Amino acid sequence: MRLPWWNPDPRSVIFQHTLHISRSLRKRIRQSKWTTTLDEAFDEVVDLCRRGNPLSWITPEMGAAYRELQVRGRAHSIEVWEGNKLVGGMYGVVTGAVFTGESMFSLRTDASKVAMVDFGERFFSQGGMLIDTQMPNEHLCSMGAVNISRQHFVKRLEDSRTTMVTLDASRLPVNRLATYLMNPERAEDSPIGQRD
């Protein structure tokens, strides 16, 4: 059976300049003791995303396919850690400078939002063009997801597919993001948007 390509019109995406950080999330980031990693617990992130939805489309076969993409460097996960406990994260597939988010989970308040912001900082600061969220929902719209036409999305995908974006895989403290969020002199250079 041919695999379908989910290609809605309009398409929901987050650009660097639209990524929205609410005041309450900024406060959580400033005070956070959490850390984040990239691709350190890919299988666990996929599994927790699947367990969060009993009717999930993330079958074991799909999970294995995503794992193969991750081994090939075409899929990534971002993990949020509270000490040694995985409390949030998301994963998706990268095509050039476009990252298509597949699913996210949260075991602590705002942990999935922190995963999105942290990934955005890592991705946009290295030349990422947009994070594809596919379909809008309240959670993603609150973080700055906007709709663009299918035609615009496909053009962006074509323009960026040969771009290589190398992501920092270090374990990093979440509160480092406060430097960008709270320093007005660096706001224009920030890979993260601010608006309320």
Secondary structure, DSSP 8 states (H G I E B T S, - for coil): --------SSEEEEETTT----HHHHHHHHH---EEEESSSHHHHHHHHHHT-TT-S--HHHHHHHHHHHHTTSEEEEEEEETTEEEEEEEEEEETTEEEEEEEEESSTTHHHHHHHHHHHHHHTTT--EEEEES--HHHHHTT-EEE-HHHHHHHHHHHTT-------S-EEGGGGHHHHH-GGGGGG-SS----
